[in-house]
Amino acid sequence: MLAASDQLDATRLSGTALIGELALDGSLRRVPGAMALVSAAQQAGACDVIVPQDNGSESAAVGGIVVRPTHSFSSVVRHLAGVEDIASLEALPASMIRSADDDAPNLGSIIGQRVARRLLEIGIAGRHNLALSGPPGVGKTLLTRAGAGILPSLSDAEAAEVNRIHSVAGVGESRSPDSRRRPFRAPHHTISTQALVGGGPRIRPGEASLAHRGALLLDETLQFRADALDALRGPIDAGMVTIARVEGVRSLPARFMLLAAYNPCPCGWFAVPGRDCACEDGARRRYQARLSGPMRDRLDLVAHLEPSTLGRGSPAPESTAIVGARVADAWAVQQERQSMGNADLPAEEIDERHGFARSFLDVLEQRGRQLGLSMRRLHRAARVARTIADLEGSSVVHAHHLDEALLHRPKEVRA
Amino acid sequence: MIGIGTPESPGERHGTTRNMRASERECWIALSMVPGVGPAGFAHLVRRLGSAAAAWRAGPEGLEGIARLPAGVWESFAEFARGDPHELARTLIDATERAGGRVLTGLDDDYPPALWTLDPRPPTLFIAGDDAALRERAVAIVGTRGASGYGFATATELARDLAASGMVVVSGLALGIDGAAHRATVDAGGRTVAVLPSPLDRVYPPRHRPLARAILASGGALVSEVPIGAAVGRPDFARRNRIIAGLSEAVVVVEAPDHSGALLTAVAAIAIGRELYAVPGPIDAMASRGCNRLIADQQATMVTSAASLMRQIGLSRGGRPPAIAALSEVEGQVLKRLLERSGSIEELIDRTGHSPAALASALSLLEARGLVNPFGGATFHATLAARRLAGVI
């Protein structure tokens, strides 16, 4: 407008993109999705972009384009007029990049629950869907939150993808833009279906997409709305949320690892030795039915926790640093072998190329017959076995890896 | 070695251990023939006096201090006591062999181990066919004589699947459900054991005599607690039902109206700690009322499909549990601990010192072989099959 009315020299505008919402008082307001816009501008050939101050750091993370953040429109005019340049923002130095969540509880402070710790490690290392079931107060929430501390770092490409989604959702500022930290989302169980999987008039990413490449913790899983849990089935299978609209079908990436934590029954003490469950049969069945068959089918590992009986004098539990290092190594091996987590390995690639020998597949088939398991379940167990082998540093998957995976498969609860 | 007799007994003074055992076995058989003694009375006598031979020697007079026996027993015993126990036993053994059977006593090494858990256990059994079938994993399928088409079909399907998994199917040779279960097992090439309420030479009901022959021809067995030549009376269904439950690790009631004899087998199964399953029926079907009530009262687990029954029993098609000796070191250790006391992996870590990973692999294999079951929680239990294999029962 200013250029057209000759108040500005249009040549200064070429190669420069302007992003922002102009307020009536002349200030620039932050806009959601700045990263996506900046990255689009960069691809369109812009070498300079002026953005609102509040979008500065996330925009700078795009790279390959000079980002100039500012507060006011008047400074934009002065910049374009060549009076006073807006200083460009440098990307954060690598040393400041945080990869793991420093606020997560340290695994070293969690006593006992060795089986649950083991499954947390396996689950996170291969991005398998994990559930912790147990009575109140055994440490389900603490353990799952400690999981945030052992998530392996994002690669550059993954980080850019994650940051773009967070930026579109308007929550980009909650993340340090250069962070290699995997998202760890823990929505409250009262969340609406739309907020969980995304949607709304302008289609905003939901928690499922914000957890893309990271973990989605559903604490008190069975307290979530049934339709919300159902809506997660698609994303778990496809790695994306699909939203159908009059104007067409839109999809958002949502390849998250599911972390579920719940009580085995409304009172929490069902099937705990030495404790009586106070629930009525019907109430217990209705509660357990909420973890519907299809949802149970999509879990890879279930840990049953009981109150810890460990006394003092037992060996100190491993710290987040030690477990995290093992997970990082196992993750690196997977990336090198197949450029994806084991959980995403397609069924038709469960073969020699990925360390599953013919003899292993025979054992897999045999266990399927012995335990009466579906192909889907067997494939899930094989992927978990691949991760167990990776944690052990074994390039080949053995029967004992499979057996460990199978033992912790989700099972029907016999109420 | 069983403790027998005092030195005054001539046979024992001159005999070897082998002869002493043969002598005790004959007294044992003879004592179990005394009408009215019954398994409980028999067990009581042998426990109090140390051996069947001692009980026989003591005679009616010597037994007066033992108050457990019913009144009529004294007379019949007095009558029997005039005979020679060895001759009585040999006569019965001969008669049994002429009928194509043989006598098995609680003293014999090949007495079915599953019956050891019964207290009191049948002192003497009469068996025709292959008695190896009595020492394998078995499931009982029982039900009403007045079975519906649904009952016949369900019994047939369950028996066929159990047979295909190598399970022995036990039943009572009665008309209706029992017959369907035996027939389906024979047709599937499996082995089945019929427990008779009558002596071997008088197969009851007569209409099932061809079926009894088919059972023998296919490697199965007929079992009875009633000696050949016993006074003709009402068939003893209650004792028969107890043996059916005893021989089996699980009892499945397919169809049973109120007051059905099959419910007595269910009661026996509960009393001796066998897993009890019931097939549900429509709420207006008289033939299913007993089953529905067992389920409603939570005395029996509901059978929803043949496959679910197989899984719950810890079976898969074609799989048979290996001998304990075939287990790996860790598996053996884990099973031994679980036979002592059920426990979670956390407890097993403390009790064995193995890692969670090693224990999980071992438990998983044991589960696949039907030897342990977590029943949906953190605590693992050794199954009946494991107890049987380990010789705990």
Interface residues (C-beta under 8 A of the other chain):
Chain A: G112 Q113 R114 V115 R118 G134 P264 F270 A271 V272 P273 H304 L305 E306 S308 T309 R367 R369 Q370 L371 G372 I388 H400 H401 D403 E404 L406 L407 H408 K411 E412 V413 R414
Chain B: T301 A307 M310 R311 Q312 S316 R317 G318 G319 S342 S344 I345 E346 E347 I349 D350 P356 A357 A358 A360 S361 A362 L363 S364 L365 E367 A368 R369 P374 F375 G376 G377 A378 T379
